[in-house]
C-alpha cells in the first residue's frame, strides 16, 4: 500500500533530446550536399556492420552552408559554445541497405541533413534508448521508451547528442534515400 505522500516522478529515461527543423537555406543546403566535392580520404573506420554507400565530403564546403541551421539550433537550445564541424559524409541507401545501431564516440553533437522526401518503404532513421536493453518487455511497453522513429523530408536537419544510439531501418524502396551526416564538437 502506498503512503499518502508518495510522489510519482517522471520516467528517468527521458533525458535525451533531438531537434528537427527545415533548414532556413534549404535549397542552398540541398544543392551543396548533393554536389559537394569528395574529400581525398575515403577510408572509414566505422560501418563494417552496415550496408550502404558512404562518401566523405569536403567539410569546409558543407560547413559553410550549415551555419544558418547550426545557429538556429544553438539559439533554440540556449547553447553559447562555439562548435567545429568534423567528419562530413554522404549516405546513399539502395534497396536492402541499412545502418546498424551505433553512436559517435568523441563527439558532442551529430546532425543529419535529409536530401530526399520520405516515401513509402524508405529506411527510417530511429533512436534507441540504450537503457531499454536492461528493461523487460513489459517495462518498455509501459515506458514507451525503446525506439523513436524520425521520418525526414528534403531539407530537414536533425541535431542530437552523439552518445544517443541511432540507426536506419532496412530501405525497401526502389528509390534512393540520401542523407548527409556530420559530427560537431564544442570548443
N, C-alpha and C positions, 0 to 999 in steps of 0.2 A: 504494500500500500504506500502511495506517495504522500509525503508530508504536504501540508497546505502551502508552504513557502517554496516548493520546488519550482525552479526556473528552467525552462527548456531553452537551450542555446541554439543558434543556427548551426547547420551542419559544418563540421570543421574542414571539409574538403572543398569549400567554395572559395579558396583563397587565390585562385588563378584568374587571369583576365585575358581578354583579347579585344582588339578594336578593329572593326572592318568598316570601311567607307569608300565612296567613289573618289578617286584621285581628282584634285582640283584642276589639274592639267592633263586630264585623261588622254586626249588624242596624242599629245606630245610624248607622254609616258609610254603609251602603247607602241607608237611608231619607233621610239628609241629601243624599247625592249625587243621588239621583233627584228629590227635591222641592226642592232649593235654589233660592233666588231668582236670577234672572238679573241680571248686572251691567249697569249702564246702557250701558256701551261694548261694543258687539258687533262692532266693526271688528277684523279680524285682519290683521296684516302678513305672515302666512305661510299656506301651504296652497293656493296657486294651482295646484299640480300634483296635488292630491288630489281625491277625490270623497267627501264625507261631510258630514253636518250637524254644525257645531260651534257651541257656545254658551258664552260666557264666564259663569262663575258668581260669586257673591258669595264672595270669597276668605276673608273673616273667618268666615263661617258654616261653610264647608267645613274651614277650618284647624282650628277648634275640635275637630272630630271626628277629625281626622287625628293629633292629638297622641299617642294611645296607640301607633299604628303607627309614627310617627316616632321616638318614644322607644325602642321595641323595636329598630328598625333601627339607630339611632345606638349603642345599647348593644352590639348584636351585632357591629357594625363597629369598636367601640372609638373612636368619633369623639366628641371632647369639645368641639366647637364648638356655639354657638347657631346656629340657622338661621331664615331668614324665608321664608315662602311667597309665591310670585309666580304670576300668570297661571293661575288655576284655570279649566279649561274641560271641558265635556262633549262627547264624540264619539258620534254615533249613526250606525251603519252600516246601510244598507238593502242589498238585493241589488244586487250590482255595484259597491258602494263600496269604497274602499281608501285607504290613507295611503301616500304616496310615501316613499322612504327619505330620512331627514333627521337632523339633530341640533339641539340647542338651545344656540346660542352665548350667551355672557354669563351662564350659569348653572352651578352646581356639580353639582346633582343634579336628576334628573327622576323622577317617580313616576307610576304608572298604577294606578287602582283599577278592577278588573273588576266590572261591575254585573250581568252575566249569566253563567250556567254555560255552559261551552264545549259546543258542539253540532256535529253533522256539518255540513260546508260553511261553518262560521264562518270569517271572516277571522282569520288567526293573526298575533299580534304576533311580530316577529322582530328579531334583531340581525344586523348585517352587519359583518364585520371590515373596517375601512377599509383595512388593509394588504393584504388579499387581492386588491384590484384590480390590484396590481402583481405578483401571482404568476401563474404559468402554471396551467392547469387541472390538470396533474399534481401540482404542489405543493399546491394547495388540497385535492386528494383525500388526499394524504399527511398534510397538517397538520390536516385535518378542521376548518378554521377559517373557512369562508366565511360560513355562515349558521347561527344558532341560533334555533329556534322555541320560543315560550312559549305554552302553552295555559292561559289563566287561567279560573278559576271565580269566581262571585259572591262578593265579599268578599276575594278575593286582592289583595294590594298588592305592586307590583313597584317597587323602587328601583334606579336605575342612574346612573352618571356621565353628565351631559348631553352630553358630547362623543361618546358612543357612537352610531354610526349605527343607526337603527331605523326600522321601518315596520310596516304591516299589509297582509297579502296580500288579494287580492280576496275580498270577502264574497259567498258564493254561496248562502246560506240565505235562506229567506223570513222567518225570524225576525230581529228586530233584534239587533244586537250593540252594547252601550253600554259606554263607559268614561268615567272622569273622570281627567284628567291635570293635573299641576301641576309647576312648577319651584321649586327651592329654592336659596338662596344661603347660604353660610356667612357669619356675621357675627362 
